[in-house]
Amino acid sequence: MFAKQLDDTPRRLLPNLDAMEIDPDTEVEAHLARVSAQMRRFASAEMLPELERQLQLTRQSPGTQEAALLERIARLISTPHPEYDLIIFDTAPTGHTLRLLTLPEAMAAWTEGLLSHNRKSEELGKVLQHLTPKRGRDIDSPFDTPQTNELSDLDRKTRDIADTLLNRRRLFHQARRILKDHQQSGFLFVLTPERLPILETARAVSALQSVDIPIVAALINRVIPATADGQFLQRRREQEASYLQRIEHELGHLPLPRLPWLETDVQGLDILQSIAEQLAAQGF
């Protein structure tokens, strides 16, 4: 949009305007690297190969990008940025964004389940530690520890896991509070005046309002101006020609059938039959 090369570091474009582009793949790698570093502290040497294998599979798992992006967005909006008055996120298409914005509830429930399991494990460890006879020799199990005022290695690991989960849950809850705060946040939809975008936007507005995320407006884009004439359409056609050349250059290895911009929405069997005949004429 700015015709500038952007990356993960904010870049000054104009006075009072910085921009950056969050790369989902980079976020996934950074997210999994943090997970891997955390798990390596708790996993035994024998478990590390399987851990790495699972993390490799996770890279392509559904929801991985959403989780990584959500954590990045949560940190951006939850961390004070005194140098900025306003942060604007240009989000992905509607379905992806809805999954992203409803993910905190799912992750909060998942985190609470892990914390509950962690508390039960900690209680079981204390019982086993109490029941295990004390022997004057080296430690054979994580629960067979000498009498000491210091936390055992197991206790430290358990506390570390709990702290990590609690911090993550606090981060998502804080981000959600900011998103729901009508004084701080607002969601702006952009749609074209066509049937399917209208249906999709109405459904998305309803979904966000149901979780109390404020909607400030719906901007209608690509409205044909009242002054449109032959010269206007000619300029649009010239711009379109350059884009068609770009498509040929970047996607020329694929079949590229074309359909004209119709006078009406694509709705009804007659129009669909006409489209099918045009595609068939192109051998598609």
N, C-alpha and C positions, 0 to 999 in steps of 0.2 A: 504493500500500500504506500509506503514511504519511498519506494525505489531505492532503498539502502540495504546493504548487507548487515543483518542483525544477528546477534548470538545471545548467549546466556548472561552477558554482562550489560548493564544499562549503558546506552550510548546517547550522547547529547546530539539531538537533531536540530533543535531550535532553542532559543532562550526559553527557559521554563518548560521544556519538553524533552524528556528522555524516553527511550524505547528499548525493549529487549524482546527476544523470541525464545520461549521455553521449548526446548527440543524434547519430545516425549521419550525418545529412545535414550537420550542422555540422562533424563530423570530416572528412567527405569534402572539403568546401570548404576547410578549413584545410590538409588534406593536399595537395590540388592546388595551393593557393596557395604552399606551400613548394616543391613541385616546379616550379611556374612560375617562381618567383623564382630557383631554382637554374639552370634551363635558360636563362633570359634572360641569365645571365652568360656562357653558352657559345655561344648561338645568334647567328647574324648577323641583321641587321635584316630581310633578305629571308625568313628562316625563321620569324619571329615570327608572322605570320598563320596559317601552317600549324600551328605549335606550339599556338596558342590553339584552333584548330579540333579538333586531336587531344585536347586537354585537355577540351574541351566534350563530346566523344564519350565520354571516359573516365568522366565522371560517372555514366553509366548502364551502364558495362561490368560484367560479372560479376566479382566479387571485389574491386571498388573499395571497397565498404563494409568488407569483411572486412580488407583491407589497412590502411585508415585506423583502424579500431577496434583492430586488433592493435597498431599502432604506439602508440596512446594507452594501451592496457592495459600494453604493455611498458614505457612510460615511467613509468606509475604504480607498477608493482611493482618497477622497477629503481632508482627514485630514492628515496633515504632519506627517510622520513617520521617523524621522531622524535616527532611529536605523536600518532601513531596506533600502537596495539598490533596492530591487525588490520584488514585490508581485505577486504571481501566484495564479490564481483561477482555480481550477479543476471543471469545470461546469457540469451541468446536461446534459442529452441527447439533441441533436440538437434542436428539436422542442421547448423544454422548454427554452433553452438558447436564441433562437431567440425571443420568447415572452418576455423574460426578458430584452433583449437589445433594443427592440423596444418600451418598455413600457414608457420610458421618454416622447416621443411625445404624447402618449395618456394621460398620467397624466398631462403633461403641458397644453394640451387643456382643460382637466377637471378642473384643477386649475384655468385657466384663466376664465372659465365660472363661477366658484364660486366667483372669485374676482369681476367679472363684476356684478354678482347678489348682492354681498356685497356692492359695490359702489352705486348701485341703491337703496338698502335698506337704506344706510346711508343718501343719498340725500332725500329719502322719510321721514326718521325720522326727519331731519332738518326742512322740510316743515311742518310736523305735529306739531313739537315742536313750530314753529313760529305761527301756526294757533290756537294752544290750548290756551284758556284763562288762565291767571294766577290767581290762587285762593289761598288764604291764609290758606291752610290746607295741610294735608298729601298728598303724591304723590299717585295718583290712577292708573297711567299708566306710562310706561317707557318714554313717551314723555311729561308727565305733570310734569316737573321738576322746581324747584325754580331757580331764577336768580343766577348764580354763575360763577366764572371764571374757576372752575374746570370742568373736563370732567364728563358728566353724566355716570351712570353705564352702560347704553346702548352704549354710545360712547366708553367706555373702552372695552366692550365686542366686539364691532364691530372692533375696532382697533386690538385687540388681535387675532381675527379670521383672519383678513387680514395679520397680521404679520406672523402668523403660515403658511398660504398658500404661502406667498411670500418666506419665508425661505425654505420651501419644494421645491418650484419651482427653487430657486437658487441652492439648493443642487443637483437636478437632472440635471440642465443645466451645472453645473460645472463638474459633473461626465461624462456627455456626451462629453464635450470638451476634457477631459482627454482621454477618449476612442478613440476619433477621431484624437488625436494628434499622428502622426506617429513617433515622437521623444520619446514619453512616453509609448505608448501602442502597442500591436500587438496580433492578435488572431491566435492561432495554432490549426489546426484541427488534429485529430487522427482518422484514418480509417483503416479497414482491406481490403485487395485486393479482394473484393467480389462485386457483381453487385449492391445490394441495398445500402450498405454503400457508394459506389461511387456516385450513383444517389443522395442520401441524402446530401452528402458533397458538391457536385457541386451546388445543390440548395441552401444550406446554405451559401456557399461562395458568390454566386450571391446576395443573400438577404443582407448580411452584406456589401458587396461592394457598393450596391445601396444606403446605408445610410452612406457611407464613413468611415466605420470602417476598419482599416488596417488589412490585412491578411498577416502573415509573412511566413507561410509554411503549408503544409499538410503532416504530418508524417504517413508513411505507416507501419502499425504494423502487426505482425504475418506473415511475409513473410517466407516461407519455405527456410531454408538455403541450399546453394548449396552442403554443406557437409553432408546433412541429410542422415542417413543410418539406418540400422536395430537397432543399439544401441540407436541412437537419438530418433527414434520413440518409442522404448521400454521404455525409460525414460519418454517420454510424456505420454505414456499409463499408467505408474505407477502413475504419478501425477494425471492423469484424474481419475483413480480409487479412489484416496483419495477424490477427489471432488464429485464423484458420491455417495460415502458413506455419505459425508456431506449433499448432497441434500436429500438422503433418511432419514437422521436424522432430518433435519429441515422441510422437506416438505412431509414426509412420509404419512401424513393424506390425501394427494391428489393423484389422479392418476398421474403416472409419465411415460408416454410412452417415448420410446427412438427412435431416428433416427440416423443412422450412418453418419459420415462425408463423403460426396460424392466426387467423383473425379472431378465433375464439379459444376457450379452454379445450383441452383434449378430454371430451366427455361424450359418451354415447357410441353405439355400435357403428354408426355411419362413418364417424371421424376415425375410429379405430380401423375400420376396413380400408379407408383411404390411406392411412398411414402404412398398413400392412402391404398394400399394393405398391406404394412408393419404395418400401424397403425391399420387396421382392424384385422390383425393377432394377435395383442396385445389386442383386444377387445375394442378399443377406437374409 
